[in-house]
Amino acid sequence: MSINGFCDSKFVELEKYLEKTVKTKFELGVALSVEIEGEKVVDIWGGFQDAERQIDWKEDTLCNTFSVSKAMTTACLLKLIEDEKIKLNERISSYWPEYGVNGKEETTVFHFLTHRAGMFGFQDKLPINDWENWDLFTTLLEQQEPFYKPGEVQGYHALTFGYLVGELIRRVDGRTVGTFFKEEIGDPYEVDFIIGLSDEDIERCANIAISGGRSPLLFKAALKMPEWLLPKKIRPIIKNIKEGDFKKAFFSIGDDDAVNQKSWRRAEIPAANGHATSRGIAKFYSLLANDSEDNFLSTETIENASKIQSSGPDKVLLNMPIKFGLGFMVDNPYSPLGYNPNAFGHSGVGGAVGFADKEKRIGFGFIKNYMHRPGVLFKSANDLTKLLYSKL
């Protein structure tokens, strides 16, 4: 299986690496794009769109990027803030009156963007078979109490981030996140990233395949063991996964094939179901990494959004020291974002990654459709980033 596309000879090692991951079947389908100073230096793809390895990955193949989507959703809100239609430190209830009840009265826009709203899950059972019913999800959120007092702790809003930020955007602008992004960023700047697929889009969409070995045997055993049999150091971690904030934020959305269904793909789930080419992600971050007068966000907005605004321990992510700017991950030690402390972007649970490095003027986008177990989830992205920086 060969890798197709364009790769500057300076970065041929990245192409060789991707070819190896596909040939050894470590990866199923992959695509990598890199822009430096606004110029395309890598734009390659290969492998398969399906677990049966029957459909080749093509130049325009879309893939679910999961939480990479949060960055694009963030950009929509930042644009409204820059246009002075929303104020960063204003209460949410000023724009979304129904939200300001049951302990959420003091929640601000800043809390939404920094995962400090205390609303990282649903108090009631999630209606997982009704993804296209936006109002159902936002009504549940506006009525419930927060898990923590807004602003008190950082807790990663895995799925709810998109509904919270998305409804704020809709209340102020009138458009959904998917429409806003398409009209304000996607189409004008040729960023192939879509939240809410059309039937035509679905035709070029790769399927996500999930590793059967997501949880190592010892880890599975630990989840079933009585607490007193576990080493003291890992007791809090196991408890959090079994019944704590992690479980509340990372709830099941159905069987492993749920994200390949049309109902998921057509819906707008702005924190978790943006579909893209790697080219689209790299272009998005290249625009953020390179100052331009006609950019969709000003230099000042980008600089503010990419500075550390909130740091862990993150109550959802097992008290890890995750750092956030305004919506963007910053200096994340568990994904390529940590390779340069000043890089910013977002990773996704499927192993996709996008980031901007303003110092090196890099826009990076990597997508894949084989979801590995956590220990090697970002292996390909991390290895590719290391190779990239070694050639600069």
C-alpha positions as CSV (number, residue, x, y, z in Angstrom):
1,M,0.0,0.0,0.0
2,S,1.6,3.2,-1.2
3,I,1.2,6.7,0.2
4,N,-0.1,9.3,-2.3
5,G,0.1,13.1,-2.5
6,F,2.8,15.7,-2.3
7,C,5.8,15.7,0.1
8,D,8.7,18.0,0.0
9,S,11.9,16.0,-0.2
10,K,13.0,17.6,3.0
11,F,10.3,15.8,4.8
12,V,10.3,12.4,3.0
13,E,10.9,10.6,6.4
14,L,7.3,11.5,7.3
15,E,6.0,9.8,4.2
16,K,8.1,6.7,4.9
17,Y,6.8,6.6,8.4
18,L,3.1,6.8,7.3
19,E,3.7,4.1,4.7
20,K,5.1,1.8,7.4
21,T,2.2,2.3,9.7
22,V,-0.2,1.3,7.0
23,K,1.8,-1.6,5.7
24,T,2.2,-3.1,9.1
25,K,-1.5,-2.5,9.8
26,F,-0.8,-0.4,12.8
27,E,-3.0,2.2,11.2
28,L,-5.9,1.7,8.8
29,G,-6.3,4.9,6.9
30,V,-4.2,8.1,7.5
31,A,-3.7,11.6,6.1
32,L,-1.1,14.2,7.0
33,S,-0.8,17.8,6.0
34,V,1.7,20.5,7.0
35,E,2.0,24.1,6.0
36,I,5.0,26.2,6.9
37,E,4.8,30.0,6.4
38,G,1.6,29.5,4.5
39,E,3.2,27.1,2.0
40,K,2.2,23.4,1.7
41,V,5.2,21.1,2.4
42,V,3.3,17.9,3.1
43,D,0.0,16.7,1.9
44,I,-0.2,12.9,1.9
45,W,-2.7,10.1,2.5
46,G,-3.0,6.3,2.3
47,G,-4.6,3.2,3.6
48,F,-8.3,2.4,3.7
49,Q,-11.6,4.0,4.6
50,D,-13.1,0.9,6.0
51,A,-12.2,-1.9,8.5
52,E,-12.5,-4.5,5.7
53,R,-9.7,-2.7,3.8
54,Q,-11.8,-2.6,0.6
55,I,-12.1,1.2,0.0
56,D,-9.0,3.2,-0.6
57,W,-8.4,6.4,1.3
58,K,-8.7,9.2,-1.2
59,E,-7.4,12.8,-1.5
60,D,-10.7,14.2,-0.3
61,T,-11.7,11.6,2.3
62,L,-13.3,13.0,5.4
63,C,-12.7,11.6,8.8
64,N,-14.3,12.2,12.2
65,T,-11.8,14.2,14.2
66,F,-13.7,14.0,17.5
67,S,-12.4,16.7,19.9
68,V,-10.2,18.4,17.3
69,S,-13.6,20.0,16.5
70,K,-13.5,22.0,19.7
71,A,-10.9,24.3,18.2
72,M,-13.1,25.2,15.2
73,T,-16.1,25.7,17.5
74,T,-13.9,28.0,19.6
75,A,-12.9,30.0,16.6
76,C,-16.5,30.8,15.9
77,L,-17.1,32.1,19.4
78,L,-13.8,34.1,19.4
79,K,-14.9,35.8,16.2
80,L,-18.1,36.9,17.9
81,I,-16.1,38.2,20.8
82,E,-13.7,40.0,18.5
83,D,-16.7,41.6,16.7
84,E,-17.9,42.8,20.1
85,K,-21.1,40.8,19.9
86,I,-20.1,38.8,23.0
87,K,-18.0,39.8,26.0
88,L,-15.5,37.3,27.4
89,N,-16.3,38.0,31.1
90,E,-20.1,38.5,30.7
91,R,-22.6,36.1,32.3
92,I,-24.0,33.5,30.0
93,S,-27.5,34.4,31.1
94,S,-27.1,37.8,29.4
95,Y,-27.3,36.0,26.1
96,W,-29.0,32.8,27.1
97,P,-31.5,33.7,29.9
98,E,-32.8,30.2,30.5
99,Y,-29.3,29.0,31.4
100,G,-28.9,31.2,34.5
101,V,-30.7,29.0,37.0
102,N,-29.9,26.2,39.5
103,G,-26.5,27.4,40.5
104,K,-25.4,28.5,37.0
105,E,-26.3,32.2,37.5
106,E,-22.6,33.4,37.7
107,T,-21.3,31.3,34.8
108,T,-19.4,33.4,32.3
109,V,-18.2,33.0,28.7
110,F,-14.7,32.6,30.0
111,H,-15.9,29.6,32.1
112,F,-17.2,27.9,28.9
113,L,-14.0,28.4,27.0
114,T,-11.7,27.2,29.8
115,H,-13.7,24.1,30.9
116,R,-14.6,25.7,34.2
117,A,-18.4,25.8,33.9
118,G,-18.8,22.6,36.0
119,M,-21.1,21.2,33.3
120,F,-18.9,18.4,31.9
121,G,-21.8,15.9,31.8
122,F,-25.5,15.4,31.9
123,Q,-27.3,14.9,35.2
124,D,-30.0,13.0,33.5
125,K,-29.7,10.0,31.1
126,L,-28.4,11.0,27.7
127,P,-30.7,10.5,24.8
128,I,-28.1,8.9,22.6
129,N,-30.5,7.9,19.7
130,D,-31.6,11.5,19.0
131,W,-28.4,13.3,18.0
132,E,-30.1,15.6,15.5
133,N,-32.4,17.1,18.2
134,W,-30.2,20.0,19.2
135,D,-32.8,21.6,21.5
136,L,-33.2,18.4,23.5
137,F,-29.5,18.5,24.6
138,T,-29.3,22.2,25.3
139,T,-32.6,22.2,27.3
140,L,-31.2,19.4,29.5
141,L,-28.1,21.5,30.1
142,E,-29.9,24.8,30.8
143,Q,-32.2,23.1,33.4
144,Q,-29.6,21.1,35.4
145,E,-27.3,22.0,38.3
146,P,-23.6,22.1,37.7
147,F,-21.4,19.4,39.1
148,Y,-19.2,22.1,40.6
149,K,-19.6,25.8,41.3
150,P,-18.8,27.6,38.0
151,G,-15.2,28.8,38.0
152,E,-14.2,26.6,40.9
153,V,-12.4,23.7,39.1
154,Q,-11.2,22.8,35.7
155,G,-13.1,19.7,34.3
156,Y,-12.8,18.8,30.6
157,H,-16.2,19.2,28.9
158,A,-15.8,16.3,26.5
159,L,-19.2,16.5,24.8
160,T,-21.0,19.3,26.5
161,F,-18.5,22.0,25.4
162,G,-20.0,22.0,21.9
163,Y,-23.6,22.3,23.1
164,L,-22.8,25.1,25.5
165,V,-20.6,27.1,23.2
166,G,-22.8,26.3,20.2
167,E,-26.0,27.4,21.9
168,L,-24.3,30.6,23.0
169,I,-23.3,31.3,19.4
170,R,-26.8,30.5,18.2
171,R,-28.5,32.8,20.7
172,V,-26.3,35.7,19.7
173,D,-25.9,35.2,15.9
174,G,-28.8,33.1,15.0
175,R,-26.7,30.5,13.1
176,T,-25.7,27.1,14.2
177,V,-22.0,26.4,14.7
178,G,-21.8,24.3,11.5
179,T,-23.4,27.1,9.4
180,F,-21.4,29.8,11.1
181,F,-18.1,28.0,10.6
182,K,-18.9,27.2,6.9
183,E,-20.0,30.7,6.1
184,E,-17.4,32.7,8.1
185,I,-14.3,30.4,7.9
186,G,-14.7,27.2,5.9
187,D,-15.8,28.6,2.5
188,P,-14.0,31.9,2.5
189,Y,-10.7,30.5,3.6
190,E,-11.0,27.0,1.9
191,V,-10.9,25.1,5.2
192,D,-12.3,21.6,4.5
193,F,-13.8,21.1,8.0
194,I,-17.5,20.4,8.4
195,I,-19.8,20.2,11.5
196,G,-23.0,18.4,10.4
197,L,-22.5,16.5,7.1
198,S,-24.7,16.6,4.1
199,D,-25.5,13.3,2.2
200,E,-22.9,14.3,-0.4
201,D,-20.3,14.8,2.4
202,I,-21.1,11.4,3.9
203,E,-20.2,9.8,0.5
204,R,-16.6,10.7,1.1
205,C,-16.5,9.8,4.8
206,A,-14.2,7.1,6.3
207,N,-15.5,4.8,8.9
208,I,-14.0,4.7,12.4
209,A,-12.7,1.3,13.5
210,I,-12.0,0.8,17.2
211,S,-9.3,-1.4,18.6
212,G,-10.5,-4.5,20.4
213,G,-7.7,-4.0,22.9
214,R,-8.6,-0.5,24.1
215,S,-8.0,-1.5,27.8
216,P,-5.0,-3.7,28.7
217,L,-5.9,-6.8,30.6
218,L,-4.5,-5.6,33.9
219,F,-6.4,-2.4,33.6
220,K,-9.7,-4.3,33.0
221,A,-8.9,-6.4,36.0
222,A,-8.2,-3.4,38.2
223,L,-11.7,-2.0,37.3
224,K,-13.3,-5.1,38.8
225,M,-11.1,-5.5,41.9
226,P,-12.2,-4.4,45.4
227,E,-10.6,-1.1,46.3
228,W,-8.7,-2.6,49.3
229,L,-6.8,-4.9,46.9
230,L,-5.5,-2.0,44.7
231,P,-2.3,-0.2,45.3
232,K,-3.0,3.1,47.2
233,K,-1.6,5.2,44.4
234,I,-4.1,4.1,41.7
235,R,-7.2,3.8,43.9
236,P,-8.3,7.4,43.2
237,I,-7.8,6.9,39.4
238,I,-9.8,3.7,39.3
239,K,-12.5,5.2,41.4
240,N,-12.8,8.3,39.1
241,I,-13.1,6.1,36.0
242,K,-15.7,3.8,37.6
243,E,-17.9,6.4,39.3
244,G,-16.3,9.8,39.3
245,D,-16.1,12.8,37.1
246,F,-14.4,10.9,34.3
247,K,-17.3,8.6,33.9
248,K,-19.8,11.6,34.0
249,A,-17.9,13.3,31.1
250,F,-17.0,10.3,29.0
251,F,-20.3,8.4,28.9
252,S,-21.1,5.7,26.3
253,I,-22.7,7.1,23.1
254,G,-23.8,3.6,22.0
255,D,-22.0,0.7,20.3
256,D,-18.7,1.0,18.6
257,D,-20.3,1.7,15.2
258,A,-22.4,4.6,16.5
259,V,-20.1,7.3,15.1
260,N,-20.4,5.8,11.6
261,Q,-24.1,6.1,11.5
262,K,-25.8,8.8,9.4
263,S,-27.7,10.1,12.4
264,W,-24.3,11.0,14.1
265,R,-22.7,12.4,11.0
266,R,-25.7,14.6,10.0
267,A,-26.0,16.0,13.5
268,E,-24.1,19.0,14.7
269,I,-22.1,17.9,17.8
270,P,-19.6,20.7,17.8
271,A,-17.3,19.2,20.5
272,A,-17.0,15.7,18.9
273,N,-18.1,15.2,15.3
274,G,-16.4,17.7,13.1
275,H,-15.3,15.8,10.0
276,A,-12.3,17.0,8.0
277,T,-9.4,16.3,5.6
278,S,-6.0,16.7,7.2
279,R,-5.6,19.5,4.6
280,G,-8.5,21.4,6.1
281,I,-7.0,21.1,9.6
282,A,-3.5,22.2,8.5
283,K,-5.0,25.2,6.6
284,F,-7.0,26.3,9.7
285,Y,-3.9,26.2,11.9
286,S,-1.7,27.7,9.3
287,L,-4.0,30.8,9.2
288,L,-3.6,31.0,13.0
289,A,0.1,30.6,12.9
290,N,0.8,33.2,10.2
291,D,-0.2,36.8,10.7
292,S,-2.4,38.3,8.0
293,E,-4.5,41.4,7.7
294,D,-7.4,39.5,6.1
295,N,-7.4,36.5,8.6
296,F,-10.6,35.4,10.2
297,L,-9.1,36.3,13.7
298,S,-6.8,39.2,14.6
299,T,-3.3,38.6,15.9
300,E,-4.4,40.0,19.2
301,T,-7.2,37.5,19.6
302,I,-5.0,34.6,18.6
303,E,-2.3,35.6,21.0
304,N,-4.8,35.9,23.9
305,A,-6.5,32.6,23.0
306,S,-3.2,30.7,22.8
307,K,-1.9,31.9,26.2
308,I,-2.5,29.6,29.2
309,Q,-5.8,30.8,30.8
310,S,-6.5,27.7,33.0
311,S,-4.4,24.9,34.3
312,G,-5.2,21.5,36.0
313,P,-5.4,19.4,37.9
314,D,-8.3,18.6,35.6
315,K,-11.1,16.9,37.7
316,V,-12.3,14.9,34.7
317,L,-9.0,14.0,33.1
318,L,-7.8,12.1,36.2
319,N,-6.2,15.3,37.8
320,M,-3.7,15.6,35.0
321,P,-2.0,19.0,34.5
322,I,-3.9,19.9,31.3
323,K,-3.6,23.5,30.3
324,F,-6.1,25.5,28.2
325,G,-6.0,28.9,26.5
326,L,-9.4,30.1,25.3
327,G,-10.8,26.9,23.9
328,F,-7.4,25.6,22.7
329,M,-5.2,23.1,24.4
330,V,-1.8,24.6,25.2
331,D,1.5,22.7,26.1
332,N,-0.3,19.4,26.4
333,P,2.4,16.8,27.4
334,Y,0.3,13.8,26.2
335,S,0.1,14.8,22.6
336,P,2.2,16.6,20.0
337,L,1.0,20.0,21.4
338,G,3.7,19.5,24.1
339,Y,6.6,19.3,21.6
340,N,6.8,23.1,21.5
341,P,5.4,24.6,24.7
342,N,4.1,27.6,22.8
343,A,2.1,25.5,20.3
344,F,-1.7,25.4,20.6
345,G,-4.4,23.3,19.1
346,H,-6.5,20.3,20.0
347,S,-6.3,16.5,19.9
348,G,-9.2,14.0,19.5
349,V,-9.9,10.7,21.1
350,G,-9.6,9.0,17.7
351,G,-5.9,10.0,17.5
352,A,-6.4,13.0,15.2
353,V,-4.4,16.2,16.0
354,G,-4.2,19.7,14.8
355,F,-1.9,22.5,16.0
356,A,-0.4,25.8,15.2
357,D,3.2,26.8,16.1
358,K,3.5,30.6,15.6
359,E,7.3,30.5,16.2
360,K,7.9,28.2,13.3
361,R,4.8,29.3,11.4
362,I,3.5,25.7,11.2
363,G,0.0,24.5,10.6
364,F,-0.3,20.8,11.3
365,G,-3.2,18.4,10.6
366,F,-3.2,14.6,11.1
367,I,-6.3,12.3,10.9
368,K,-6.7,8.6,11.1
369,N,-9.6,6.1,11.4
370,Y,-8.2,3.4,13.7
371,M,-8.9,4.2,17.3
372,H,-6.1,2.7,19.4
373,R,-6.2,1.9,23.1
374,P,-5.1,4.9,25.2
375,G,-1.5,3.9,25.6
376,V,-0.7,4.2,21.9
377,L,-3.5,6.5,20.9
378,F,-1.2,9.4,19.8
379,K,1.8,7.3,18.9
380,S,1.6,8.1,15.2
381,A,0.9,11.8,15.7
382,N,3.7,12.1,18.3
383,D,6.2,10.3,16.1
384,L,5.3,12.4,13.0
385,T,5.6,15.6,15.0
386,K,9.0,14.6,16.3
387,L,10.2,13.8,12.7
388,L,8.8,17.1,11.5
389,Y,10.7,19.2,14.0
390,S,13.9,17.2,13.5
391,K,13.9,18.4,9.8
392,L,13.3,22.1,10.5
